[in-house]
Amino acid sequence: MRSIEDVTSWPSYTEEQVGSKRKLWLLDEDRVRWLFKYPRPSTGEHWAEAVAADVASLLGIPHAFIHLAQRAGELGTVSRDFTNWP
């Protein structure tokens, strides 16, 4: 069973302007950027994205690192910024 990570304390870096959904870049305690995505109401987009990442992992397919998350009581997902991957 997946846990839901509370990212409320992570500082906001900037809003993401690309795409149709509300998104926000955050910085974790190590200053790594994560994209918090708010799902559209009643769509299940957050858990569907997490399940898709799990399936990709099981199949050995490259994928974004996705965690279920909540920010100030709102559910969503966070995905690690892969553009500056070590």
C-alpha positions as CSV (number, residue, x, y, z in Angstrom):
1,M,0.0,0.0,0.0
2,R,1.3,3.4,-0.9
3,S,1.7,6.2,1.7
4,I,0.7,9.8,1.1
5,E,3.6,12.1,1.6
6,D,2.8,15.4,3.2
7,V,4.6,18.2,1.3
8,T,2.9,21.1,3.0
9,S,6.1,22.3,4.6
10,W,8.1,22.1,1.3
11,P,8.7,25.7,0.1
12,S,7.2,26.7,-3.2
13,Y,9.7,27.3,-6.0
14,T,7.4,28.5,-8.8
15,E,4.2,27.7,-10.6
16,E,4.3,25.6,-13.7
17,Q,2.7,27.4,-16.6
18,V,2.7,24.5,-19.2
19,G,-0.4,22.4,-19.5
20,S,-4.0,22.7,-18.5
21,K,-3.8,21.5,-14.9
22,R,-2.7,23.4,-11.8
23,K,0.9,22.6,-10.9
24,L,3.5,23.9,-8.6
25,W,7.3,23.3,-8.3
26,L,8.4,22.6,-4.7
27,L,11.8,22.1,-3.1
28,D,12.3,19.2,-0.7
29,E,14.6,19.4,2.4
30,D,17.6,18.6,0.1
31,R,16.6,21.4,-2.3
32,V,15.6,18.9,-5.0
33,R,12.7,20.1,-7.2
34,W,9.4,18.2,-7.3
35,L,6.3,19.0,-9.3
36,F,3.1,18.9,-7.3
37,K,0.1,18.3,-9.5
38,Y,-3.4,18.9,-8.4
39,P,-5.9,16.5,-10.0
40,R,-9.1,17.7,-11.5
41,P,-12.0,17.0,-9.2
42,S,-13.5,13.5,-9.2
43,T,-11.1,12.1,-11.9
44,G,-8.7,10.0,-9.8
45,E,-5.8,11.4,-11.9
46,H,-3.5,11.4,-8.8
47,W,-3.9,7.7,-8.0
48,A,-4.0,6.7,-11.7
49,E,-0.6,8.4,-12.2
50,A,0.8,6.6,-9.2
51,V,-0.5,3.2,-10.4
52,A,1.0,3.8,-13.9
53,A,4.4,4.6,-12.4
54,D,4.2,1.4,-10.3
55,V,3.3,-0.7,-13.4
56,A,6.1,0.9,-15.4
57,S,8.5,0.1,-12.6
58,L,7.4,-3.6,-12.5
59,L,7.8,-3.9,-16.3
60,G,11.2,-2.2,-16.3
61,I,10.0,0.8,-18.4
62,P,11.6,4.2,-17.7
63,H,9.2,6.5,-15.9
64,A,9.0,9.5,-13.7
65,F,9.3,9.0,-9.9
66,I,5.8,9.6,-8.6
67,H,4.5,9.8,-5.0
68,L,1.0,10.3,-3.8
69,A,1.1,13.6,-1.9
70,Q,-1.0,16.1,-0.1
71,R,-0.3,19.8,0.3
72,A,-2.4,21.8,2.8
73,G,-5.1,19.1,2.8
74,E,-5.3,18.8,-1.0
75,L,-4.4,15.5,-2.6
76,G,-2.2,15.2,-5.6
77,T,1.1,13.7,-6.8
78,V,4.7,14.9,-6.7
79,S,7.2,13.9,-9.4
80,R,10.9,14.5,-9.1
81,D,12.5,16.9,-11.6
82,F,14.4,14.7,-14.1
83,T,15.9,17.6,-16.0
84,N,18.7,18.0,-13.5
85,W,19.1,14.3,-12.5
86,P,22.5,13.5,-11.0
